[in-house]
């Protein structure tokens, strides 16, 4: 069984993706993780997420949650069946996020279907960061969300939900 796991951003919780979670197919057993609140490093967070959610995963990470999703796929590529990255970067540390690994080093190995969404007015994670991810992951899909900043799921909930549902239908057809 494949499970959809939503990974909120730094210091965020399920409220960040409440609109999207309510619309996700029940067959995917959608869940929100809080591993980012209980560990310090991305590798620790990823290992805990993989322990808590067995089987195949479709990951939807927003902001720092996207960074965590990239670490999960690095640790368990065979278990990751889909990757949605919302307003995130693969670049190494900045003043806001210390000791973050450079995910760009392994993104070329990602083979699962990948959707990258970014707000066209995102000032925290610039659209160029999303374009960089798309260039590194072969076959990934990129969507720029108009009139939207960094908090895509909350600023443009309907557009983000629709994009996720369309993408999910192509990778996890539900009978």
TIRO-2110 file (N, C-alpha, C; in Angstrom, 1 decimal):
// TIRO-2110
0.8, -1.2, 0.0, N, 1, A
0.0, 0.0, 0.0, CA, 1, A
0.9, 1.2, 0.0, C, 1, A
0.5, 2.2, -0.8, N, 2, A
1.2, 3.5, -0.9, CA, 2, A
0.5, 4.5, 0.0, C, 2, A
1.3, 5.2, 0.8, N, 3, A
0.8, 6.3, 1.6, CA, 3, A
1.3, 7.6, 1.2, C, 3, A
0.4, 8.6, 1.3, N, 4, A
0.8, 10.0, 1.0, CA, 4, A
1.1, 10.7, 2.4, C, 4, A
2.3, 11.2, 2.5, N, 5, A
2.8, 11.9, 3.7, CA, 5, A
3.1, 13.3, 3.4, C, 5, A
2.4, 14.2, 4.1, N, 6, A
2.6, 15.7, 3.9, CA, 6, A
3.6, 16.1, 5.0, C, 6, A
4.6, 16.8, 4.6, N, 7, A
5.7, 17.3, 5.5, CA, 7, A
5.6, 18.8, 5.5, C, 7, A
5.1, 19.4, 6.6, N, 8, A
5.1, 20.8, 6.7, CA, 8, A
6.4, 21.5, 6.8, C, 8, A
6.5, 22.8, 6.7, N, 9, A
7.7, 23.5, 6.8, CA, 9, A
8.2, 23.7, 8.3, C, 9, A
9.3, 24.4, 8.4, N, 10, A
9.9, 24.6, 9.7, CA, 10, A
8.9, 25.3, 10.7, C, 10, A
8.8, 24.7, 11.9, N, 11, A
7.9, 25.2, 12.9, CA, 11, A
6.4, 25.3, 12.5, C, 11, A
6.0, 24.6, 11.4, N, 12, A
4.6, 24.5, 11.0, CA, 12, A
4.1, 23.2, 11.3, C, 12, A
2.7, 23.1, 11.3, N, 13, A
2.1, 21.8, 11.6, CA, 13, A
1.0, 21.5, 10.5, C, 13, A
0.1, 20.7, 10.9, N, 14, A
-0.9, 20.2, 9.9, CA, 14, A
-1.8, 21.3, 9.3, C, 14, A
-1.9, 22.5, 10.0, N, 15, A
-2.7, 23.6, 9.5, CA, 15, A
-2.1, 24.1, 8.2, C, 15, A
-0.8, 23.9, 8.0, N, 16, A
-0.2, 24.4, 6.7, CA, 16, A
-0.8, 23.7, 5.5, C, 16, A
-1.2, 22.5, 5.6, N, 17, A
-1.7, 21.8, 4.5, CA, 17, A
-3.1, 21.3, 4.7, C, 17, A
-3.9, 21.9, 5.6, N, 18, A
-5.2, 21.4, 5.9, CA, 18, A
-6.2, 21.4, 4.7, C, 18, A
-6.1, 22.4, 3.8, N, 19, A
-6.9, 22.4, 2.6, CA, 19, A
-6.6, 21.2, 1.7, C, 19, A
-5.3, 21.0, 1.5, N, 20, A
-4.9, 19.9, 0.6, CA, 20, A
-5.2, 18.5, 1.2, C, 20, A
-4.9, 18.3, 2.5, N, 21, A
-5.2, 17.0, 3.1, CA, 21, A
-6.6, 16.6, 3.0, C, 21, A
-7.5, 17.6, 3.2, N, 22, A
-8.9, 17.3, 3.2, CA, 22, A
-9.4, 16.8, 1.8, C, 22, A
-8.6, 17.1, 0.8, N, 23, A
-9.0, 16.8, -0.6, CA, 23, A
-8.3, 15.6, -1.2, C, 23, A
-7.4, 15.0, -0.4, N, 24, A
-6.6, 13.9, -1.0, CA, 24, A
-7.4, 12.6, -0.9, C, 24, A
-7.1, 11.7, -1.9, N, 25, A
-7.8, 10.5, -1.9, CA, 25, A
-7.6, 9.6, -0.7, C, 25, A
-8.7, 9.1, -0.1, N, 26, A
-8.6, 8.3, 1.1, CA, 26, A
-7.8, 7.1, 0.9, C, 26, A
-7.8, 6.5, -0.3, N, 27, A
-7.1, 5.3, -0.6, CA, 27, A
-5.6, 5.5, -0.3, C, 27, A
-5.1, 6.7, -0.4, N, 28, A
-3.6, 7.0, -0.1, CA, 28, A
-3.3, 7.2, 1.3, C, 28, A
-4.3, 7.0, 2.2, N, 29, A
-4.2, 7.2, 3.6, CA, 29, A
-3.3, 8.4, 4.0, C, 29, A
-3.8, 9.6, 3.6, N, 30, A
-3.0, 10.8, 3.8, CA, 30, A
-2.7, 11.0, 5.3, C, 30, A
-1.5, 11.4, 5.5, N, 31, A
-1.0, 11.7, 6.9, CA, 31, A
-0.1, 12.9, 6.9, C, 31, A
0.0, 13.6, 8.0, N, 32, A
0.9, 14.7, 8.2, CA, 32, A
1.9, 14.2, 9.3, C, 32, A
3.2, 14.4, 9.0, N, 33, A
4.2, 14.0, 9.9, CA, 33, A
4.7, 15.2, 10.8, C, 33, A
5.2, 14.9, 11.9, N, 34, A
5.7, 16.0, 12.8, CA, 34, A
7.2, 15.7, 13.2, C, 34, A
7.8, 14.9, 12.4, N, 35, A
9.2, 14.5, 12.7, CA, 35, A
10.1, 15.7, 12.7, C, 35, A
9.8, 16.8, 12.0, N, 36, A
10.6, 18.0, 11.9, CA, 36, A
10.6, 18.7, 13.3, C, 36, A
9.6, 18.4, 14.1, N, 37, A
9.5, 19.1, 15.4, CA, 37, A
10.2, 18.3, 16.5, C, 37, A
10.7, 17.1, 16.2, N, 38, A
11.2, 16.2, 17.2, CA, 38, A
12.7, 15.9, 17.0, C, 38, A
13.3, 16.3, 15.9, N, 39, A
14.7, 16.0, 15.7, CA, 39, A
15.4, 17.3, 15.2, C, 39, A
16.7, 17.3, 15.2, N, 40, A
17.5, 18.5, 14.8, CA, 40, A
18.0, 18.4, 13.4, C, 40, A
18.4, 17.3, 12.9, N, 41, A
19.0, 17.2, 11.6, CA, 41, A
18.0, 16.5, 10.6, C, 41, A
18.2, 16.9, 9.3, N, 42, A
17.4, 16.3, 8.3, CA, 42, A
17.6, 14.8, 8.2, C, 42, A
18.8, 14.3, 8.3, N, 43, A
19.0, 12.8, 8.3, CA, 43, A
18.2, 12.1, 9.4, C, 43, A
18.2, 12.7, 10.6, N, 44, A
17.5, 12.1, 11.7, CA, 44, A
16.0, 12.1, 11.5, C, 44, A
15.5, 13.3, 11.0, N, 45, A
14.1, 13.4, 10.7, CA, 45, A
13.6, 12.4, 9.6, C, 45, A
14.5, 12.2, 8.6, N, 46, A
14.1, 11.3, 7.5, CA, 46, A
14.1, 9.9, 8.0, C, 46, A
15.1, 9.5, 8.8, N, 47, A
15.1, 8.1, 9.3, CA, 47, A
13.9, 7.8, 10.2, C, 47, A
13.5, 8.8, 11.0, N, 48, A
12.3, 8.6, 11.8, CA, 48, A
11.0, 8.5, 11.0, C, 48, A
10.9, 9.3, 10.0, N, 49, A
9.8, 9.3, 9.1, CA, 49, A
9.7, 7.9, 8.4, C, 49, A
10.8, 7.4, 8.0, N, 50, A
10.8, 6.1, 7.3, CA, 50, A
10.4, 5.0, 8.3, C, 50, A
10.8, 5.1, 9.5, N, 51, A
10.4, 4.1, 10.5, CA, 51, A
9.0, 4.2, 10.9, C, 51, A
8.4, 5.4, 10.9, N, 52, A
7.0, 5.5, 11.3, CA, 52, A
6.0, 5.2, 10.2, C, 52, A
6.4, 5.3, 8.9, N, 53, A
5.6, 5.0, 7.8, CA, 53, A
6.2, 3.9, 6.9, C, 53, A
5.7, 2.7, 7.1, N, 54, A
6.2, 1.6, 6.3, CA, 54, A
5.7, 1.6, 4.9, C, 54, A
6.3, 0.8, 4.1, N, 55, A
5.8, 0.7, 2.7, CA, 55, A
6.2, 1.8, 1.8, C, 55, A
5.5, 1.9, 0.7, N, 56, A
5.8, 2.9, -0.4, CA, 56, A
5.2, 4.2, 0.1, C, 56, A
5.9, 5.3, -0.3, N, 57, A
5.5, 6.6, 0.1, CA, 57, A
5.4, 7.6, -1.1, C, 57, A
4.4, 8.5, -1.0, N, 58, A
4.4, 9.7, -1.9, CA, 58, A
4.6, 10.8, -0.9, C, 58, A
5.6, 11.6, -1.1, N, 59, A
5.9, 12.7, -0.2, CA, 59, A
5.5, 14.0, -0.8, C, 59, A
4.9, 14.9, 0.1, N, 60, A
4.6, 16.2, -0.3, CA, 60, A
5.2, 17.2, 0.7, C, 60, A
6.3, 17.8, 0.4, N, 61, A
7.0, 18.6, 1.4, CA, 61, A
6.9, 20.1, 1.0, C, 61, A
6.6, 20.9, 2.0, N, 62, A
6.5, 22.4, 1.8, CA, 62, A
7.7, 23.1, 2.5, C, 62, A
8.4, 23.9, 1.8, N, 63, A
9.5, 24.7, 2.4, CA, 63, A
10.5, 23.7, 3.0, C, 63, A
10.8, 23.8, 4.3, N, 64, A
11.8, 22.9, 4.9, CA, 64, A
11.3, 21.4, 4.8, C, 64, A
10.0, 21.3, 4.7, N, 65, A
9.4, 19.9, 4.5, CA, 65, A
9.9, 19.3, 3.2, C, 65, A
10.1, 20.2, 2.2, N, 66, A
10.6, 19.7, 0.9, CA, 66, A
12.0, 19.3, 1.0, C, 66, A
12.8, 20.0, 1.8, N, 67, A
14.2, 19.6, 2.1, CA, 67, A
14.2, 18.2, 2.7, C, 67, A
13.3, 18.0, 3.7, N, 68, A
13.2, 16.8, 4.3, CA, 68, A
12.8, 15.7, 3.4, C, 68, A
11.8, 16.0, 2.5, N, 69, A
11.4, 15.0, 1.5, CA, 69, A
12.6, 14.6, 0.6, C, 69, A
13.4, 15.5, 0.2, N, 70, A
14.6, 15.2, -0.6, CA, 70, A
15.5, 14.3, 0.2, C, 70, A
15.6, 14.5, 1.5, N, 71, A
16.5, 13.6, 2.3, CA, 71, A
15.9, 12.2, 2.4, C, 71, A
14.6, 12.1, 2.5, N, 72, A
13.9, 10.8, 2.6, CA, 72, A
14.1, 10.0, 1.3, C, 72, A
14.0, 10.7, 0.1, N, 73, A
14.2, 10.0, -1.1, CA, 73, A
15.7, 9.6, -1.3, C, 73, A
16.6, 10.4, -0.7, N, 74, A
18.0, 10.0, -0.7, CA, 74, A
18.2, 8.7, 0.1, C, 74, A
17.6, 8.7, 1.3, N, 75, A
17.8, 7.5, 2.1, CA, 75, A
17.1, 6.3, 1.7, C, 75, A
15.9, 6.4, 1.0, N, 76, A
15.1, 5.3, 0.6, CA, 76, A
14.5, 5.5, -0.8, C, 76, A
15.3, 5.6, -1.8, N, 77, A
14.7, 5.8, -3.1, CA, 77, A
13.7, 4.7, -3.6, C, 77, A
14.0, 3.5, -3.2, N, 78, A
13.1, 2.4, -3.6, CA, 78, A
11.7, 2.5, -3.0, C, 78, A
11.6, 3.2, -1.9, N, 79, A
10.3, 3.3, -1.2, CA, 79, A
9.5, 4.6, -1.6, C, 79, A
10.2, 5.5, -2.3, N, 80, A
9.6, 6.8, -2.6, CA, 80, A
9.0, 6.7, -4.0, C, 80, A
7.7, 6.7, -4.1, N, 81, A
7.0, 6.6, -5.4, CA, 81, A
6.5, 7.9, -6.0, C, 81, A
6.7, 8.9, -5.3, N, 82, A
6.3, 10.3, -5.8, CA, 82, A
6.8, 11.3, -4.9, C, 82, A
7.2, 12.5, -5.5, N, 83, A
7.8, 13.6, -4.7, CA, 83, A
7.2, 14.9, -5.2, C, 83, A
6.5, 15.6, -4.3, N, 84, A
6.0, 16.9, -4.6, CA, 84, A
6.7, 17.9, -3.7, C, 84, A
7.4, 18.9, -4.3, N, 85, A
8.2, 19.8, -3.6, CA, 85, A
7.6, 21.2, -3.8, C, 85, A
7.2, 21.8, -2.7, N, 86, A
6.5, 23.1, -2.7, CA, 86, A
7.3, 24.2, -2.1, C, 86, A
7.7, 25.2, -2.8, N, 87, A
8.4, 26.3, -2.3, CA, 87, A
9.7, 25.9, -1.5, C, 87, A
10.5, 25.2, -2.1, N, 88, A
11.7, 24.6, -1.4, CA, 88, A
13.0, 24.8, -2.2, C, 88, A
14.1, 24.5, -1.6, N, 89, A
15.4, 24.6, -2.3, CA, 89, A
16.2, 23.3, -2.0, C, 89, A
17.1, 23.0, -2.9, N, 90, A
18.0, 21.9, -2.7, CA, 90, A
19.4, 22.4, -2.2, C, 90, A
19.5, 23.7, -2.2, N, 91, A
20.8, 24.3, -1.9, CA, 91, A
21.2, 24.1, -0.4, C, 91, A
22.5, 24.1, -0.1, N, 92, A
23.0, 23.9, 1.3, CA, 92, A
22.6, 25.1, 2.1, C, 92, A
23.1, 25.0, 3.3, N, 93, A
22.7, 25.9, 4.4, CA, 93, A
22.7, 27.4, 4.1, C, 93, A
21.8, 28.1, 4.8, N, 94, A
21.7, 29.5, 4.8, CA, 94, A
21.7, 30.0, 6.2, C, 94, A
21.6, 31.3, 6.5, N, 95, A
21.6, 31.8, 7.9, CA, 95, A
20.3, 31.3, 8.6, C, 95, A
19.2, 31.0, 7.8, N, 96, A
17.9, 30.5, 8.5, CA, 96, A
18.0, 29.0, 8.8, C, 96, A
18.8, 28.3, 8.1, N, 97, A
18.8, 26.8, 8.2, CA, 97, A
20.2, 26.3, 8.2, C, 97, A
20.8, 26.2, 9.4, N, 98, A
22.2, 25.7, 9.5, CA, 98, A
22.3, 24.2, 9.3, C, 98, A
23.5, 23.9, 8.8, N, 99, A
23.9, 22.5, 8.6, CA, 99, A
23.0, 21.7, 7.7, C, 99, A
22.4, 22.3, 6.8, N, 100, A
21.6, 21.6, 5.8, CA, 100, A
22.4, 21.0, 4.7, C, 100, A
22.3, 19.7, 4.4, N, 101, A
23.1, 19.1, 3.3, CA, 101, A
22.7, 19.7, 1.9, C, 101, A
23.6, 19.5, 1.0, N, 102, A
23.4, 20.0, -0.4, CA, 102, A
22.7, 18.9, -1.1, C, 102, A
21.4, 19.0, -1.2, N, 103, A
20.6, 17.9, -1.9, CA, 103, A
20.9, 17.8, -3.4, C, 103, A
21.4, 18.9, -3.9, N, 104, A
21.7, 18.9, -5.4, CA, 104, A
22.7, 17.8, -5.8, C, 104, A
23.4, 17.3, -4.8, N, 105, A
24.4, 16.2, -5.1, CA, 105, A
23.8, 14.9, -5.4, C, 105, A
22.5, 14.7, -5.0, N, 106, A
21.9, 13.4, -5.2, CA, 106, A
20.6, 13.5, -6.0, C, 106, A
20.1, 14.7, -6.4, N, 107, A
18.9, 14.8, -7.1, CA, 107, A
18.9, 14.2, -8.5, C, 107, A
20.0, 14.1, -9.1, N, 108, A
20.1, 13.4, -10.4, CA, 108, A
19.8, 12.0, -10.3, C, 108, A
19.8, 11.4, -9.1, N, 109, A
19.5, 10.0, -9.0, CA, 109, A
18.0, 9.7, -8.7, C, 109, A
17.2, 10.8, -8.5, N, 110, A
15.8, 10.6, -8.2, CA, 110, A
15.1, 10.2, -9.5, C, 110, A
14.3, 9.1, -9.4, N, 111, A
13.7, 8.5, -10.5, CA, 111, A
12.1, 8.5, -10.4, C, 111, A
11.6, 8.9, -9.3, N, 112, A
10.2, 8.8, -9.1, CA, 112, A
9.5, 10.1, -9.7, C, 112, A
8.3, 10.0, -10.0, N, 113, A
7.6, 11.2, -10.6, CA, 113, A
7.7, 12.4, -9.6, C, 113, A
8.0, 13.5, -10.1, N, 114, A
8.3, 14.7, -9.2, CA, 114, A
7.5, 15.9, -9.7, C, 114, A
6.8, 16.6, -8.8, N, 115, A
6.2, 17.8, -9.1, CA, 115, A
6.8, 18.9, -8.2, C, 115, A
7.2, 20.0, -8.9, N, 116, A
7.8, 21.1, -8.2, CA, 116, A
6.9, 22.4, -8.4, C, 116, A
6.4, 22.9, -7.3, N, 117, A
5.6, 24.1, -7.3, CA, 117, A
6.3, 25.2, -6.6, C, 117, A
6.1, 26.4, -7.1, N, 118, A
6.7, 27.6, -6.5, CA, 118, A
5.8, 28.8, -6.7, C, 118, A
5.7, 29.7, -5.7, N, 119, A
5.0, 30.9, -5.9, CA, 119, A
5.8, 31.9, -6.7, C, 119, A
5.2, 32.6, -7.7, N, 120, A
6.0, 33.5, -8.5, CA, 120, A
6.5, 34.7, -7.8, C, 120, A
6.0, 35.0, -6.6, N, 121, A
6.5, 36.1, -5.8, CA, 121, A
7.2, 35.6, -4.5, C, 121, A
7.6, 34.4, -4.5, N, 122, A
8.3, 33.8, -3.3, CA, 122, A
9.6, 34.5, -3.1, C, 122, A
9.8, 35.2, -2.0, N, 123, A
11.0, 36.0, -1.7, CA, 123, A
11.9, 35.2, -0.8, C, 123, A
11.4, 34.1, -0.1, N, 124, A
12.2, 33.3, 0.8, CA, 124, A
12.9, 32.2, 0.0, C, 124, A
12.2, 31.5, -0.9, N, 125, A
12.8, 30.5, -1.7, CA, 125, A
12.4, 30.9, -3.2, C, 125, A
13.4, 31.6, -3.8, N, 126, A
13.1, 32.2, -5.1, CA, 126, A
12.8, 31.1, -6.1, C, 126, A
12.0, 31.5, -7.1, N, 127, A
11.6, 30.5, -8.2, CA, 127, A
12.8, 29.9, -8.9, C, 127, A
14.0, 30.6, -8.9, N, 128, A
15.2, 30.0, -9.5, CA, 128, A
15.6, 28.7, -8.7, C, 128, A
15.3, 28.6, -7.4, N, 129, A
15.6, 27.4, -6.7, CA, 129, A
14.8, 26.2, -7.1, C, 129, A
13.5, 26.5, -7.4, N, 130, A
12.7, 25.4, -7.9, CA, 130, A
13.1, 25.0, -9.3, C, 130, A
13.4, 26.0, -10.2, N, 131, A
13.9, 25.6, -11.5, CA, 131, A
15.2, 24.8, -11.5, C, 131, A
16.0, 25.1, -10.5, N, 132, A
17.2, 24.3, -10.3, CA, 132, A
16.9, 22.8, -10.0, C, 132, A
15.9, 22.6, -9.1, N, 133, A
15.5, 21.3, -8.8, CA, 133, A
15.0, 20.5, -10.0, C, 133, A
14.2, 21.2, -10.8, N, 134, A
13.6, 20.6, -12.0, CA, 134, A
14.7, 20.2, -13.0, C, 134, A
15.7, 21.1, -13.1, N, 135, A
16.9, 20.7, -14.0, CA, 135, A
17.6, 19.5, -13.6, C, 135, A
17.6, 19.3, -12.3, N, 136, A
18.4, 18.1, -11.7, CA, 136, A
17.6, 16.8, -11.7, C, 136, A
16.3, 16.9, -11.6, N, 137, A
15.5, 15.7, -11.6, CA, 137, A
14.9, 15.4, -12.9, C, 137, A
15.4, 14.4, -13.6, N, 138, A
14.9, 14.1, -15.0, CA, 138, A
13.4, 13.8, -15.0, C, 138, A
12.7, 14.5, -15.9, N, 139, A
11.3, 14.2, -16.1, CA, 139, A
10.4, 14.9, -15.1, C, 139, A
11.0, 15.7, -14.2, N, 140, A
10.1, 16.4, -13.2, CA, 140, A
9.3, 17.5, -13.9, C, 140, A
8.2, 17.8, -13.2, N, 141, A
7.2, 18.8, -13.7, CA, 141, A
7.3, 20.0, -12.9, C, 141, A
7.2, 21.2, -13.5, N, 142, A
7.3, 22.5, -12.8, CA, 142, A
6.1, 23.3, -13.0, C, 142, A
5.6, 23.9, -11.9, N, 143, A
4.4, 24.8, -12.1, CA, 143, A
4.7, 26.0, -11.2, C, 143, A
4.6, 27.2, -11.8, N, 144, A
4.8, 28.5, -11.1, CA, 144, A
3.4, 28.9, -10.7, C, 144, A
3.1, 29.1, -9.5, N, 145, A
1.8, 29.5, -9.0, CA, 145, A
1.7, 31.1, -9.0, C, 145, A
0.8, 31.6, -9.8, N, 146, A
0.7, 33.1, -9.9, CA, 146, A
0.2, 33.8, -8.7, C, 146, A
0.7, 35.0, -8.5, N, 147, A
0.3, 35.9, -7.4, CA, 147, A
0.4, 35.1, -6.1, C, 147, A
1.6, 34.5, -5.8, N, 148, A
1.7, 33.7, -4.6, CA, 148, A
3.2, 33.8, -4.1, C, 148, A
3.3, 33.9, -2.8, N, 149, A
4.5, 34.0, -2.1, CA, 149, A
5.0, 32.6, -1.7, C, 149, A
5.6, 32.6, -0.5, N, 150, A
6.2, 31.4, 0.0, CA, 150, A
5.3, 30.3, 0.6, C, 150, A
4.2, 30.7, 1.1, N, 151, A
3.2, 29.8, 1.8, CA, 151, A
2.2, 29.4, 0.8, C, 151, A
2.6, 28.6, -0.2, N, 152, A
1.7, 28.2, -1.3, CA, 152, A
0.4, 27.6, -0.8, C, 152, A
0.5, 26.6, 0.1, N, 153, A
-0.7, 25.9, 0.5, CA, 153, A
-1.7, 26.7, 1.2, C, 153, A
-1.3, 27.8, 1.8, N, 154, A
-2.2, 28.7, 2.5, CA, 154, A
-2.6, 29.9, 1.6, C, 154, A
-1.7, 30.4, 0.8, N, 155, A
-2.0, 31.6, 0.0, CA, 155, A
-2.9, 31.3, -1.2, C, 155, A
-2.6, 30.1, -1.8, N, 156, A
-3.4, 29.7, -3.0, CA, 156, A
-3.8, 28.2, -2.9, C, 156, A
-4.6, 28.0, -1.8, N, 157, A
-4.9, 26.6, -1.5, CA, 157, A
-5.6, 25.8, -2.7, C, 157, A
-6.5, 26.5, -3.4, N, 158, A
-7.3, 25.8, -4.4, CA, 158, A
-6.3, 25.4, -5.6, C, 158, A
-5.5, 26.3, -6.0, N, 159, A
-4.5, 26.0, -7.1, CA, 159, A
-3.6, 24.9, -6.7, C, 159, A
-3.1, 24.9, -5.5, N, 160, A
-2.1, 23.9, -5.1, CA, 160, A
-2.8, 22.6, -5.0, C, 160, A
-4.0, 22.5, -4.4, N, 161, A
-4.7, 21.3, -4.3, CA, 161, A
-5.0, 20.7, -5.7, C, 161, A
-5.5, 21.5, -6.6, N, 162, A
-5.7, 21.0, -7.9, CA, 162, A
-4.5, 20.5, -8.6, C, 162, A
-3.4, 21.2, -8.5, N, 163, A
-2.1, 20.7, -9.1, CA, 163, A
-1.7, 19.4, -8.5, C, 163, A
-1.8, 19.2, -7.1, N, 164, A
-1.5, 17.9, -6.5, CA, 164, A
-2.4, 16.8, -7.0, C, 164, A
-3.7, 17.1, -7.0, N, 165, A
-4.7, 16.0, -7.4, CA, 165, A
-4.4, 15.6, -8.9, C, 165, A
-4.2, 16.5, -9.8, N, 166, A
-3.9, 16.2, -11.2, CA, 166, A
-2.6, 15.3, -11.2, C, 166, A
-1.6, 15.8, -10.5, N, 167, A
-0.3, 15.0, -10.5, CA, 167, A
-0.5, 13.6, -9.9, C, 167, A
-1.2, 13.6, -8.8, N, 168, A
-1.4, 12.3, -8.1, CA, 168, A
-2.2, 11.3, -9.0, C, 168, A
-3.1, 11.8, -9.8, N, 169, A
-3.9, 10.9, -10.7, CA, 169, A
-3.0, 10.3, -11.8, C, 169, A
-1.9, 10.9, -12.1, N, 170, A
-1.0, 10.4, -13.1, CA, 170, A
0.0, 9.3, -12.5, C, 170, A
0.2, 9.4, -11.2, N, 171, A
1.2, 8.5, -10.6, CA, 171, A
0.5, 7.4, -9.7, C, 171, A
-0.6, 7.6, -9.2, N, 172, A
-1.3, 6.7, -8.4, CA, 172, A
-2.8, 6.6, -8.8, C, 172, A
-3.0, 6.0, -10.0, N, 173, A
-4.4, 5.9, -10.4, CA, 173, A
-5.2, 5.1, -9.4, C, 173, A
-6.4, 5.6, -9.0, N, 174, A
-7.2, 5.0, -8.0, CA, 174, A
-8.4, 4.4, -8.7, C, 174, A
-8.7, 3.2, -8.3, N, 175, A
-9.8, 2.4, -9.0, CA, 175, A
-11.1, 2.7, -8.3, C, 175, A
END
